[in-house]
Amino acid sequence: MGNVDTLKSGWDAFQQGDVDGVLEVYADDVRWDGWNAKDLPGGGRFEGKQEIGEMLAQWGPDNFEDFRATPDEFHEDGDVVIVLGHAEGRTKAGGSFQAPFVHVNRFRDGKVVEVLALTDTAVLRDAMGGSS
């Protein structure tokens, strides 16, 4: 299985709520660098599968009434796969959001070892505060 196919299997698992399936695509020593807004879901640095699993749970029912993240494009260059996509949903605070995202994934031996995740944190912050 190629890197893009591996990543697509992780996205399929995420969309089905299967965190263990998502974590299968990651190496044990994986590092996820989210946005700098550490007070928002996905913000900060997460190291190892356990921390990433806990971060992924932030996108669940504790914070969101509805949440969807959809990968639109996969671009591969060697051991790097860039995912362009969009996220949308409604927060527990009553705000709604739509925002693009970019994930830069670095692979080693068929597993993701590093993720850099970027999105429009202003849109997410407004939604988490209850405005729509």
N, C-alpha and C positions, 0 to 999 in steps of 0.2 A: 504494500500500500504506500503511495506517495504522500508527501507532506500535506498537500492540499486535501487529499482524501482523508487523511488522519484528522485534520482540523475540522473538516465537514462532519465527520462522525462525532466529534466533540460538540459541535454546534447542534447537531440533531439531538444528542443526549440532553443538552441544556434546554432546548425547546420542549422536551418531554418531561422536564423537571428531574432528570436523572443525574444528580451531582456526581455520583460514583462513576458514571459513564463519561462525564466531562473530564474528571481527574485522570482517567485512563490515558488520555493523550499527553499528559504532562510527565516529565522526568521527576524523580523523587526530590531533586535539588532545584526545582523550578523557582523562578522569581517573577512576580507580577508587580510592575510599577504602574499604578493607577494615577489619576490626576492628583494635583497637589492639594485639592480641597478635601482634607482628611475627614471632615465632618459629614461628607456625603457618601452614600453607598459607592463602593469601588475606589474611594480615594485612599492614597497612601501606598506603602510597599507591603507586599505579602510574600513570605518566603516559605516554600514547601507546600505540599498538597493540602495539609490540614488547614493552614491559614487561608489558602485560596478557596477551599471548600467553605470556610466560615464567611469569607467575603462574598462568594456566590449566593449564600443564603440571605445576604442583605437585600437581594433583589426579589425576595419572596414576600409573603403575606404580612410580615411584621411592618414593612414599609410601604407596600404597594397594594392597591385594590386590583390593579391590572398592570402587567408589564410584559412587553415583547421586545426582544432584540433580534433583528433580522440581518444576517450577513447578505450583502448584495453582490459583492465582487471579491474574488480571491486572486491575488497577484503573487506569483512565486518567482524568486530569483535565488537559486542555490538553496541554502539552508534558511532562507527568510521567506515567510509568507505574510503578506499584508492583506488584512481584511477591511474592506470598506462596507459600512452598514448603517442601519438606523435603528434607533430605539424609540419606543413610545409607550405611554401608559398613563395611569392615574394613581396618585399617591394616597396614602391613608389620610394625609392632611387635606385632601380634596383638590389638589392641583393636578393639571394635566401637562404633559410635555411631549415634544417630538424633537429629537436631536440626532444628528449624524454621529458616527463614531469611527475611529480608526484603531485597529489593533495590529501592532507589529509583533510577529511571532518568530522567534529564533529556534531552530531545531538542532538537535544533536542525536544521532543514532535513532532517528525516527520518532523522537519525543520532543515536545516543546520544553525548552529550558529557560526561556525568557519571554515575557510579554510586556509591551509598552502599550497602554490603553489611553486613548485620548477622546474627549467629547466636549461638548459645550456645557460647562458646569454652571453657567449663569441660568440656563434654561432649567436644569435639574434643581438648582437651589430655589428658584422661584416656585417650582412645583412642590418641592418639599415644604416650603413655607405656607402653602395653601392657596397661592394665587394661581390662576389658570390663564 
